[in-house]
């Protein structure tokens, strides 16, 4: 197919003719079809809403106190059959429902940061999520989100897909002055532009353009908008993931499947956000089977499928997981866990120095617990995210991204190569 210098629409068809230049993000997109895409760096943030139980997700099976405090929900030590922790380094192990992560660990594309999270002491889901998404723990007056600030620097002819959320509304993390778009379901956007289903996408982009002072969007904005629609008209319903990428059914798996599709279409995605609920398990949390096991299976299989689906694009992608806080070290009287403090973060990607558990382990003896009940925090989540923003995205202005936090690169965990 011969690609020429201008894209415009005529009677609902994408035509290619030679004359003037088009916005560079559309040029990159069109030529990306032929060249296999650009080397754009991407940061994907996944939020586990509800406070995940990091101690049963990445199990400190070498810690005797862990088993003493969780008589009915502890994950058995490795090498005791299939229903046991998957050993990582002789001390830590994965919950057996995270079996999809083991190949990533062995290939050194998966790193783990334990005893990580927000230093704020709140056990309110709402406040803790707000603090982590604003990037300013303990400060309620912050208006924008850290992920929006990470891409605030203007980029010539920036793609409308530069900052996206896979959900019906923009999350707190993407609130701010940098343009960002929420994508509930690309199949419902009427991509390709026919019929009433096209309205949601049209309204989203028209709203963005109406707020823009960019002459490209106000001058040739209509053509740009229509071109974006048509460039996405590869018929999303017919998208087939890469061989070996098996997404589980459910909203989270579908969100990552569609995110992979948008990235592979070379639409200029730089940062993306998605979330998954179901982690607030005060009652009958379960051990190797049960509520936690079920959501972990969906969580890990979706991420593993996403990684496989990206193929070579994974080399320029970093994915980070986070949750508002952890759970109590001890199980409660309902065979569940209550709101705690420190947690675990996963980091996946091509530049990741994986196959290691990072951070200082504080221990679970009574004297080592935070407020006598929780895993103590030794790594601020902003240290992990800051390394991704600075070393991967190339935004060195971390005082703007995380105001009030000293994020000296010399103190990074060196998760990224």
Secondary structure, DSSP 4 states (H G I P E B T S, - for coil): ----SEEEEETTEEEEESSS---HHHHHHHHHHHHT-----EEEEEEETT---HHHHEE-TT-HHHHHH-TTTPPPPSSSSSSS-EESSSS-EE-GGGHHHHHHHHTT-EEEEEEEE-------HHHHHHHHHHT-TT-S---S-HHHHHT-S--TT--TTSEEESSSS--GGG-SSS--EE-S-GGGTTTT--SGGGHHHHHHHHHHHHT---HHHHHSHHHHHHHHHHHT-S-GGG--PPTT--PPSSHHHHHHHHHHHHHHTT----EEEEEE-----SS---SSSSHHHHHHHHHHHHHHHHHHHHGGGGGGEEEEEEES--BBSS--TTSS--B-S-EEEEEEETTB--S-EES-----SGGGSBTTTBPPP-EEHHHHHHHIIIIII----HHHHTTT----GGGS---B-
